[in-house]
Amino acid sequence: MSDFGHIPVLCPHVVRLLAPRPGQTLADCTAGLGGHAVALAQAALAAGGPLAHIVLNDFDPANLARATAAAQALPSPASPSSPPAITPIRGNFAALPQELASLAIRADIVLADIGFASSQMDDASRGMSFMRDGPLDMRMDPAGPITAADLVNRSSEQELFRILREFGEERDAGRIVRAIVKARAAAPITTTAALAEVIRQAMPPSFKQITGIDPSTRTFQALRIAVNDELGNLDGLLDAIADAARAAGRGSPTWLAPGARIAIISFHSLEDRAVKRAFAALVAAGLGTDSRGSITEADDAERHANPRSRSAKMRVLTIN
Ligand SMILES: C[S@@+](CC[C@H](N)C(=O)[O-])C[C@H]1O[C@@H](n2cnc3c(N)ncnc32)[C@H](O)[C@@H]1O
């Protein structure tokens, strides 16, 4: 566990399935607090020597700095090995493949642990949680083009309904959206507490007792996914992986080294479906091998210790 009570999800499985070896290059698309990157670097050391290169990518500059500091604090390898080169890249992982190609970096191991980090959810000023009052922001990238307040106050009723249904699987989307539209006609909704209150008023008082979740849970998840274009970014990464696998199949060098292993951890059924389809298409085309087509999920002990792991699903692909 690191700062912010952060426990990297499925960490022993990530290390086992990505099986880092000395001299390899790791591209961590979602560096976060550096938990997985450090574990992978330590596993390479335990296997006989350091990684050659650790690329850390995140579009949240504060997290990128945390992950970089964690990687820089790794113990030095025994001489004569040099420590891994560390390259922090601030940006969207959908653009990382192009960036790696332009830097002539070829990754042996790629990890994407998508979604938010505890440092973001627990910081009231980021406006992601209905449990903490703050500005209705929700951007993981503080320079991102839209905030949750923009969506809540400016989207059409139909668009808000689509977001809540599609990204939140919110059965009461109609009722919640009608309440939002009525409330914002009186005054813009600008804080997490104000939005949570509008939703609470719109739902039956028994909702939490019956479902076991706060009535705001699905709306906040849906808005966060929309604000950060989480599905669009995942599609961008999956397309870049497919392009590289096809190029590798033609014998052209790409940002993926031959035999590169890619692990994607997702937390939403729409994301997992996209990963499953993309990996299955590459396996069917003979361009990749997946780990028995299987999915890795947290066991009971991890689910208990880290509630966020309950919805985590990891798929791994090896480029042929
Ligand atoms: C779940 S955390 C990663 C935690 C990390 N694996 C660890 O062990 O510390 C997800 C991180 O990915 C970043 N992120 C999410 N979507 C991103 C995207 N499209 N591009 C770049 N970074 C992204 C978030 O800012 C966050 O820091």
The ligand as an SDF file (V2000), in Angstrom:
LIG
                    3D

 27 29  0  0  0  0  0  0  0  0999 V2000
   -6.1740    3.3530  -11.4420 C   0  0  0  0  0  0  0  0  0  0  0  0
   -4.9970    4.6250  -11.5640 S   0  0  0  0  0  0  0  0  0  0  0  0
   -3.5170    3.7520  -11.9060 C   0  0  0  0  0  0  0  0  0  0  0  0
   -2.8270    3.2390  -10.6870 C   0  0  0  0  0  0  0  0  0  0  0  0
   -1.4960    2.6270  -10.9900 C   0  0  0  0  0  0  0  0  0  0  0  0
   -1.6130    1.4330  -11.7920 N   0  0  0  0  0  0  0  0  0  0  0  0
   -0.7530    2.3120   -9.7130 C   0  0  0  0  0  0  0  0  0  0  0  0
   -0.4640    1.1360   -9.4440 O   0  0  0  0  0  0  0  0  0  0  0  0
   -0.4700    3.2360   -8.9530 O   0  0  0  0  0  0  0  0  0  0  0  0
   -5.3720    5.2980  -13.0950 C   0  0  0  0  0  0  0  0  0  0  0  0
   -4.4930    6.4610  -13.5210 C   0  0  0  0  0  0  0  0  0  0  0  0
   -4.6340    6.5580  -14.9320 O   0  0  0  0  0  0  0  0  0  0  0  0
   -4.7500    7.8930  -15.2940 C   0  0  0  0  0  0  0  0  0  0  0  0
   -5.5250    7.8960  -16.5260 N   0  0  0  0  0  0  0  0  0  0  0  0
   -6.8040    7.4940  -16.6920 C   0  0  0  0  0  0  0  0  0  0  0  0
   -7.1550    7.6120  -17.9750 N   0  0  0  0  0  0  0  0  0  0  0  0
   -6.0530    8.0880  -18.6390 C   0  0  0  0  0  0  0  0  0  0  0  0
   -5.7940    8.4180  -20.0010 C   0  0  0  0  0  0  0  0  0  0  0  0
   -6.7300    8.2930  -20.9500 N   0  0  0  0  0  0  0  0  0  0  0  0
   -4.5680    8.8560  -20.3160 N   0  0  0  0  0  0  0  0  0  0  0  0
   -3.6060    8.9930  -19.3600 C   0  0  0  0  0  0  0  0  0  0  0  0
   -3.7980    8.7080  -18.0560 N   0  0  0  0  0  0  0  0  0  0  0  0
   -5.0120    8.2580  -17.7020 C   0  0  0  0  0  0  0  0  0  0  0  0
   -5.4250    8.5810  -14.1310 C   0  0  0  0  0  0  0  0  0  0  0  0
   -5.0810    9.9520  -14.1100 O   0  0  0  0  0  0  0  0  0  0  0  0
   -4.8660    7.8070  -12.9510 C   0  0  0  0  0  0  0  0  0  0  0  0
   -3.7270    8.4280  -12.4230 O   0  0  0  0  0  0  0  0  0  0  0  0
  1  2  1  0
  2  3  1  0
  2 10  1  0
  3  4  1  0
  4  5  1  0
  5  6  1  0
  5  7  1  0
  7  8  2  0
  7  9  1  0
 10 11  1  0
 11 12  1  0
 11 26  1  0
 12 13  1  0
 13 14  1  0
 13 24  1  0
 14 15  1  0
 14 23  1  0
 15 16  2  0
 16 17  1  0
 17 18  1  0
 17 23  2  0
 18 19  1  0
 18 20  2  0
 20 21  1  0
 21 22  2  0
 22 23  1  0
 24 25  1  0
 24 26  1  0
 26 27  1  0
M  CHG  2   2   1   9  -1
M  END
$$$$
